[in-house]
Amino acid sequence: MGRWSNTITMFARTFHEELTNRFGGDYSHSVLLNKTGVCSFSVRLLQFRKQMDKLKTVQTKDLIFSQMPREKYAMVQHTFRQLNQTYVKRLGSSSGGGTSLSNTPSQSQSGGAAVPAAAADQQQMMMLGMDQQRQAATTSPLLASHKVKVTFRDEPGEGTGVARHFYAALADAFTSMKHLPQLDNVNEDGTNRPLATAADSSTSSGSNAATTQGTPHLSRSTPIKSSSDVAKSVAQKARAIAAKVGGTSRGETAAGGGTGAAAATVPSLQQQISTDTQPLFYRTSKTGFFTPITGSNSAQRLNAFRNVGRLIGFCLQNTEIIPLPLCRHVLKYVLNRPLNWFDLAFFDPSLFDSLRSIVYNEENDEYHPSEFYEQLEMTFSVDLPAEEGGGHIELKPDGANIAVTRDNVLEYICLFVEHRLLGTHRPSLEAMRRGVFDVLPADALANLTSEDLRLILCGTQEFSIQHLQNFTKFLDESSASAEVLTKYKKTFWSVVNKLSSAEKQDLCFFWTGSPSLPSSEEGFRPLPTIMIRPADDQHLPTANTCISRLYLPIYSSKKLLREKLSLAIKARNFGFV
């Protein structure tokens, strides 16, 4: 079986161009290239890289981030300001006169990424301004660039390695910031005028198309009659499940009142100011991925999310890694793919299991009886975590007074998933998506899956030394004998294998400018190399991240090699260090 798999993979790699041309340039119609699973990602990656290379070759302008500060809050602030200024400058110099609002793909294709027309128009007016509605008339996205050049303040060196580190540093800032930096003077239109802070927290009403696909069906089996002991056990289990899910019991009312499909607590002005300073992302579970913190959906906060999307777009265009592990529903929204309730498992596995247990009793391998839902005492109203604004939210009109029963539990799950994954998050998700397509053509991501997008953006999740070793080439300027070189190479990999996980990431960062490894050989640009230098026990190893080259003197002992390497990889300045 392994041989057949390798044969098919090799065939697809070798003839993917011919097969793609056979289908008019759209390889999504090829079962071999797009459906087999054993070769689809590698081929899609090759095609995507070719598409991005073609996009870059027709660009004449570079995007320059000059003298960037190292402090993460200042770095984020300077980055956002530079992106806005560049966007406005290019918008002003463009000759387009069209009336289309955006370069993003049509949202009508996907129930999961659809935004009501009125809300979309209001959001676009706030984010773009009337003078920015000409972008779609240009032949390529306004922020598409030939190269991205970065220099750090008071540090030598610039090039792809420094840019690679820049993306990694920003990703670290986005995931570790305790609050959002001051953005009063970082405006979408490049001016210093104050922007409105009114929130646009409207959500879609009555639409659960995003979550209905793939939803399990509840079979109409005969309810199980419970004895008093069983009823007591059911009651205890029901209360425990309700607490995990965050459901609201009958008798409780939403703090904000109202009967809308998503009636929620209305934040005061002070709360809006507080939510505006929250970080942009939070980790949904201890081992999970990151999702946006919407806050008050102010213009400046939405602009921040749009700039995050722009940075993602630059990394995709240049096939560089940005270690920002976003939840799958965020990636699917960017790709304009419909969501389903299984996406909740990537959002919060524990919450997914708890929600599933409302429908099915795995211990007894049966569906819950009606008595279970009577003891559950849940309604179509849920409590939101602090990161999502807190308070109560009704999943449907008058949801606080509608009990969850055996007959409507699937509807509850659909609405629950939609409001937790989308709900008030739609404006921030749409801003990120819009930012990606400020850089990329509208069809650039059409043939990628959310898993493809994660691998391209974040590389491999597990740091594999074997993976790195397979792609590393040794060069020699030491004039040492072949026997000495062979032994020293083995010693080097032996030392590296014994490094901690954090130290291995530090080594990769020091060597290539990124703490993560690409998902495939094609992701290395160029392939990593090690230049062995003459014997020298005094100097540390050095690196040129622009060409992913590590310069390694021959040390007199394995212990000294370990000490020198461990000391060198703690360096954070760049250039020829």
TIVEX-212872 format. One record per residue (C-alpha): residue number from 1; x, y, z. Coordinates in steps of 0.5 Angstrom, whole numbers. Last residue first. Example, Ala and Ser with C-alpha at 12.3 -4.5 7.8 and 13.67 -1.06 7.14 Angstrom:
residues 2
(2 (27 -2 14)) (1 (25 -9 16)) 
end
This chain:
residues 577
(577 (52 76 27)) (576 (51 78 20)) (575 (45 81 20)) (574 (40 80 26)) (573 (39 81 34)) (572 (36 76 38)) (571 (42 72 41)) (570 (39 66 45)) (569 (42 61 40)) (568 (49 63 41)) (567 (49 61 48)) (566 (46 54 47)) (565 (51 53 41)) (564 (57 55 44)) (563 (55 51 50)) (562 (53 45 46)) (561 (60 45 42)) (560 (64 46 48)) (559 (61 39 51)) (558 (62 36 44)) (557 (69 37 44)) (556 (75 41 40)) (555 (70 45 36)) (554 (70 46 29)) (553 (67 53 27)) (552 (59 53 25)) (551 (56 58 20)) (550 (49 57 20)) (549 (45 59 13)) (548 (38 60 12)) (547 (40 65 6)) (546 (37 71 9)) (545 (38 68 16)) (544 (45 69 16)) (543 (48 65 22)) (542 (53 65 27)) (541 (57 60 31)) (540 (60 63 37)) (539 (68 64 37)) (538 (73 62 42)) (537 (74 55 41)) (536 (76 55 33)) (535 (77 50 28)) (534 (76 52 21)) (533 (69 53 19)) (532 (63 48 17)) (531 (58 52 13)) (530 (51 49 15)) (529 (45 50 10)) (528 (38 51 10)) (527 (34 50 3)) (526 (33 57 0)) (525 (27 59 1)) (524 (24 53 5)) (523 (17 51 4)) (522 (18 47 -2)) (521 (21 42 2)) (520 (15 41 6)) (519 (11 44 12)) (518 (15 49 14)) (517 (19 49 20)) (516 (17 54 26)) (515 (21 59 30)) (514 (23 63 24)) (513 (29 67 22)) (512 (32 62 19)) (511 (38 60 24)) (510 (37 64 30)) (509 (29 62 30)) (508 (31 55 28)) (507 (36 54 34)) (506 (31 58 39)) (505 (25 53 36)) (504 (30 47 38)) (503 (32 51 45)) (502 (24 51 47)) (501 (23 44 45)) (500 (29 42 49)) (499 (36 40 46)) (498 (38 33 46)) (497 (37 32 38)) (496 (41 38 37)) (495 (47 35 41)) (494 (47 29 37)) (493 (46 33 30)) (492 (52 36 31)) (491 (56 30 33)) (490 (54 27 27)) (489 (56 32 23)) (488 (63 33 27)) (487 (64 25 25)) (486 (63 26 18)) (485 (67 32 18)) (484 (73 29 21)) (483 (73 23 17)) (482 (73 27 11)) (481 (79 31 13)) (480 (79 38 15)) (479 (80 44 10)) (478 (75 48 14)) (477 (71 51 9)) (476 (66 46 8)) (475 (58 46 6)) (474 (53 42 9)) (473 (46 41 6)) (472 (40 41 11)) (471 (33 38 8)) (470 (33 31 11)) (469 (36 34 18)) (468 (30 39 19)) (467 (25 34 18)) (466 (29 29 23)) (465 (30 35 28)) (464 (22 35 28)) (463 (19 41 31)) (462 (11 39 32)) (461 (6 44 29)) (460 (9 44 22)) (459 (9 51 18)) (458 (4 56 21)) (457 (2 60 15)) (456 (2 54 9)) (455 (0 49 14)) (454 (-6 53 17)) (453 (-8 55 10)) (452 (-8 48 7)) (451 (-12 45 13)) (450 (-17 51 12)) (449 (-17 48 5)) (448 (-14 51 -1)) (447 (-17 52 -8)) (446 (-20 59 -8)) (445 (-15 62 -4)) (444 (-12 67 -10)) (443 (-19 68 -13)) (442 (-20 75 -10)) (441 (-13 77 -12)) (440 (-8 78 -5)) (439 (-6 84 -1)) (438 (-12 88 0)) (437 (-15 81 0)) (436 (-12 79 7)) (435 (-15 85 10)) (434 (-22 84 8)) (433 (-22 77 11)) (432 (-19 80 17)) (431 (-24 86 17)) (430 (-30 80 16)) (429 (-27 76 22)) (428 (-28 83 26)) (427 (-35 84 24)) (426 (-37 77 24)) (425 (-35 76 32)) (424 (-42 79 34)) (423 (-45 72 32)) (422 (-40 68 29)) (421 (-36 62 32)) (420 (-40 63 39)) (419 (-47 65 35)) (418 (-47 60 30)) (417 (-45 54 35)) (416 (-51 56 40)) (415 (-56 56 34)) (414 (-54 50 31)) (413 (-54 46 38)) (412 (-61 49 40)) (411 (-64 47 33)) (410 (-61 40 35)) (409 (-64 40 42)) (408 (-71 42 39)) (407 (-75 35 40)) (406 (-71 33 46)) (405 (-73 39 49)) (404 (-69 46 51)) (403 (-74 51 54)) (402 (-76 57 51)) (401 (-77 63 55)) (400 (-70 66 55)) (399 (-70 65 47)) (398 (-75 70 47)) (397 (-73 71 39)) (396 (-67 66 38)) (395 (-60 65 41)) (394 (-61 70 46)) (393 (-55 72 49)) (392 (-53 73 56)) (391 (-47 77 59)) (390 (-40 77 58)) (389 (-36 81 52)) (388 (-33 75 48)) (387 (-27 75 52)) (386 (-31 75 59)) (385 (-35 69 57)) (384 (-42 69 54)) (383 (-48 66 58)) (382 (-53 62 54)) (381 (-60 63 52)) (380 (-65 58 48)) (379 (-66 55 55)) (378 (-64 50 59)) (377 (-67 46 65)) (376 (-63 40 64)) (375 (-68 36 69)) (374 (-73 37 64)) (373 (-68 35 58)) (372 (-66 29 62)) (371 (-74 27 63)) (370 (-74 27 55)) (369 (-70 21 54)) (368 (-62 22 52)) (367 (-60 18 46)) (366 (-57 12 47)) (365 (-50 8 48)) (364 (-51 8 56)) (363 (-44 11 57)) (362 (-44 15 51)) (361 (-51 19 53)) (360 (-52 23 46)) (359 (-55 30 45)) (358 (-53 34 51)) (357 (-47 30 51)) (356 (-45 33 44)) (355 (-45 40 47)) (354 (-40 38 53)) (353 (-36 34 48)) (352 (-35 41 44)) (351 (-34 45 50)) (350 (-28 41 52)) (349 (-25 41 45)) (348 (-26 49 44)) (347 (-25 52 38)) (346 (-22 46 34)) (345 (-28 42 36)) (344 (-33 48 35)) (343 (-31 47 27)) (342 (-35 40 28)) (341 (-41 44 28)) (340 (-41 47 21)) (339 (-38 53 18)) (338 (-39 54 10)) (337 (-32 56 7)) (336 (-31 64 5)) (335 (-23 62 5)) (334 (-22 68 11)) (333 (-28 65 14)) (332 (-25 58 14)) (331 (-19 60 17)) (330 (-23 63 23)) (329 (-27 57 23)) (328 (-21 53 24)) (327 (-18 57 30)) (326 (-12 61 29)) (325 (-5 59 30)) (324 (-1 65 29)) (323 (6 63 27)) (322 (7 67 21)) (321 (11 63 16)) (320 (13 66 9)) (319 (10 64 3)) (318 (11 71 0)) (317 (4 72 -2)) (316 (2 68 4)) (315 (6 72 9)) (314 (4 78 6)) (313 (-4 76 6)) (312 (-3 74 13)) (311 (0 81 15)) (310 (-6 84 11)) (309 (-11 80 15)) (308 (-7 83 22)) (307 (-8 90 19)) (306 (-16 89 18)) (305 (-16 86 25)) (304 (-13 93 27)) (303 (-18 97 23)) (302 (-23 93 26)) (301 (-21 96 33)) (300 (-20 103 30)) (299 (-27 103 27)) (298 (-30 100 34)) (297 (-32 93 34)) (296 (-34 94 42)) (295 (-29 88 44)) (294 (-29 83 38)) (293 (-23 78 41)) (292 (-21 74 35)) (291 (-19 67 36)) (290 (-13 63 38)) (289 (-12 56 38)) (288 (-13 50 43)) (287 (-8 47 48)) (286 (-10 51 54)) (285 (-17 53 51)) (284 (-20 59 47)) (283 (-13 62 46)) (282 (-15 70 46)) (281 (-14 75 40)) (280 (-14 82 39)) (279 (-12 84 46)) (278 (-17 88 50)) (277 (-16 96 50)) (276 (-23 97 46)) (275 (-26 93 51)) (274 (-25 98 57)) (273 (-27 104 52)) (272 (-34 100 51)) (271 (-35 98 58)) (270 (-34 106 60)) (269 (-39 108 54)) (268 (-44 102 57)) (267 (-45 96 54)) (266 (-51 93 52)) (265 (-52 86 55)) (264 (-55 81 49)) (263 (-61 80 45)) (262 (-58 75 39)) (261 (-65 73 36)) (260 (-68 80 38)) (259 (-73 80 44)) (258 (-70 85 49)) (257 (-67 85 56)) (256 (-60 87 57)) (255 (-59 82 63)) (254 (-62 76 59)) (253 (-67 73 64)) (252 (-66 67 68)) (251 (-73 63 70)) (250 (-71 57 66)) (249 (-64 56 66)) (248 (-58 59 62)) (247 (-53 55 58)) (246 (-46 56 60)) (245 (-44 49 56)) (244 (-40 46 62)) (243 (-46 48 67)) (242 (-51 45 63)) (241 (-47 39 63)) (240 (-46 38 70)) (239 (-54 40 72)) (238 (-56 35 67)) (237 (-51 29 70)) (236 (-54 31 77)) (235 (-61 30 74)) (234 (-60 24 70)) (233 (-57 21 76)) (232 (-64 23 80)) (231 (-68 20 75)) (230 (-64 14 75)) (229 (-66 13 82)) (228 (-73 15 81)) (227 (-74 10 76)) (226 (-73 12 69)) (225 (-77 10 62)) (224 (-73 11 56)) (223 (-76 15 51)) (222 (-77 11 44)) (221 (-72 12 39)) (220 (-73 18 34)) (219 (-66 19 32)) (218 (-63 25 33)) (217 (-59 28 27)) (216 (-52 30 27)) (215 (-50 37 24)) (214 (-46 36 18)) (213 (-48 42 14)) (212 (-53 46 19)) (211 (-48 51 22)) (210 (-47 56 17)) (209 (-54 56 15)) (208 (-56 58 22)) (207 (-60 64 20)) (206 (-65 67 24)) (205 (-62 74 25)) (204 (-55 76 23)) (203 (-51 80 28)) (202 (-51 87 30)) (201 (-45 89 34)) (200 (-43 95 31)) (199 (-40 99 36)) (198 (-39 107 36)) (197 (-32 109 37)) (196 (-32 114 32)) (195 (-25 116 29)) (194 (-21 122 32)) (193 (-17 125 26)) (192 (-9 123 26)) (191 (-10 122 18)) (190 (-7 115 14)) (189 (-15 113 12)) (188 (-15 107 17)) (187 (-13 111 23)) (186 (-7 110 28)) (185 (-7 116 32)) (184 (-12 114 37)) (183 (-8 107 37)) (182 (-6 106 44)) (181 (-3 99 44)) (180 (-8 93 45)) (179 (-8 90 52)) (178 (-4 84 55)) (177 (0 82 49)) (176 (2 75 48)) (175 (-2 72 42)) (174 (-1 79 38)) (173 (6 80 40)) (172 (8 73 38)) (171 (5 74 32)) (170 (9 80 31)) (169 (15 78 33)) (168 (15 72 28)) (167 (13 76 22)) (166 (19 81 23)) (165 (23 75 24)) (164 (21 73 17)) (163 (23 80 15)) (162 (30 80 18)) (161 (31 73 14)) (160 (28 76 8)) (159 (33 82 7)) (158 (35 87 12)) (157 (42 88 16)) (156 (44 92 22)) (155 (41 94 28)) (154 (39 101 31)) (153 (32 100 30)) (152 (30 94 26)) (151 (30 94 18)) (150 (24 90 14)) (149 (23 90 7)) (148 (17 86 4)) (147 (18 85 -4)) (146 (14 86 -10)) (145 (8 88 -7)) (144 (1 87 -7)) (143 (-2 92 -2)) (142 (-7 95 -8)) (141 (-10 89 -10)) (140 (-9 88 -18)) (139 (-12 90 -24)) (138 (-15 96 -20)) (137 (-22 97 -20)) (136 (-23 93 -14)) (135 (-20 99 -10)) (134 (-25 104 -12)) (133 (-29 104 -6)) (132 (-23 108 -2)) (131 (-26 115 -3)) (130 (-33 113 1)) (129 (-29 111 7)) (128 (-26 104 8)) (127 (-28 101 15)) (126 (-34 105 17)) (125 (-37 105 10)) (124 (-35 98 9)) (123 (-39 96 16)) (122 (-45 100 14)) (121 (-45 96 7)) (120 (-44 90 11)) (119 (-50 91 16)) (118 (-55 93 11)) (117 (-53 87 6)) (116 (-53 81 12)) (115 (-46 78 12)) (114 (-45 71 9)) (113 (-39 68 11)) (112 (-42 61 14)) (111 (-47 61 8)) (110 (-42 61 3)) (109 (-42 63 -4)) (108 (-46 70 -3)) (107 (-40 73 0)) (106 (-37 74 -7)) (105 (-29 74 -6)) (104 (-26 80 -3)) (103 (-23 86 -8)) (102 (-28 91 -5)) (101 (-33 96 -6)) (100 (-34 96 -13)) (99 (-36 103 -16)) (98 (-30 103 -21)) (97 (-26 109 -22)) (96 (-19 106 -22)) (95 (-13 111 -23)) (94 (-9 109 -17)) (93 (-4 114 -14)) (92 (-9 116 -8)) (91 (-10 108 -7)) (90 (-3 107 -7)) (89 (-2 113 -1)) (88 (-8 111 3)) (87 (-6 103 3)) (86 (2 105 5)) (85 (-1 110 10)) (84 (-5 105 13)) (83 (0 99 13)) (82 (5 104 16)) (81 (1 106 22)) (80 (-1 99 23)) (79 (6 97 23)) (78 (8 103 28)) (77 (3 101 33)) (76 (5 93 33)) (75 (12 95 34)) (74 (11 100 39)) (73 (7 95 43)) (72 (12 89 42)) (71 (18 93 44)) (70 (23 92 38)) (69 (22 98 35)) (68 (22 98 27)) (67 (27 102 23)) (66 (24 102 16)) (65 (18 97 14)) (64 (18 98 7)) (63 (13 95 2)) (62 (16 94 -5)) (61 (13 97 -11)) (60 (14 94 -18)) (59 (9 88 -18)) (58 (8 84 -24)) (57 (13 79 -21)) (56 (10 78 -15)) (55 (3 76 -17)) (54 (7 70 -22)) (53 (11 68 -16)) (52 (4 68 -12)) (51 (1 63 -17)) (50 (7 59 -17)) (49 (7 58 -10)) (48 (-1 56 -10)) (47 (1 51 -15)) (46 (6 48 -11)) (45 (2 48 -5)) (44 (-4 45 -8)) (43 (1 39 -11)) (42 (4 38 -4)) (41 (-3 38 -1)) (40 (-7 34 -6)) (39 (-2 28 -6)) (38 (-4 23 -1)) (37 (-11 26 0)) (36 (-14 23 -7)) (35 (-19 28 -8)) (34 (-15 34 -11)) (33 (-9 32 -16)) (32 (-12 25 -18)) (31 (-19 27 -18)) (30 (-18 33 -22)) (29 (-23 38 -22)) (28 (-20 42 -17)) (27 (-14 43 -22)) (26 (-17 49 -25)) (25 (-12 51 -31)) (24 (-16 49 -36)) (23 (-17 42 -34)) (22 (-12 39 -38)) (21 (-7 45 -36)) (20 (-8 42 -29)) (19 (-6 35 -31)) (18 (0 37 -35)) (17 (2 41 -30)) (16 (1 36 -24)) (15 (5 31 -28)) (14 (11 30 -24)) (13 (8 31 -17)) (12 (2 27 -19)) (11 (6 21 -21)) (10 (10 22 -15)) (9 (5 22 -10)) (8 (1 16 -14)) (7 (7 12 -14)) (6 (9 14 -6)) (5 (2 11 -5)) (4 (2 5 -9)) (3 (9 4 -5)) (2 (6 5 2)) (1 (0 0 0)) 
end
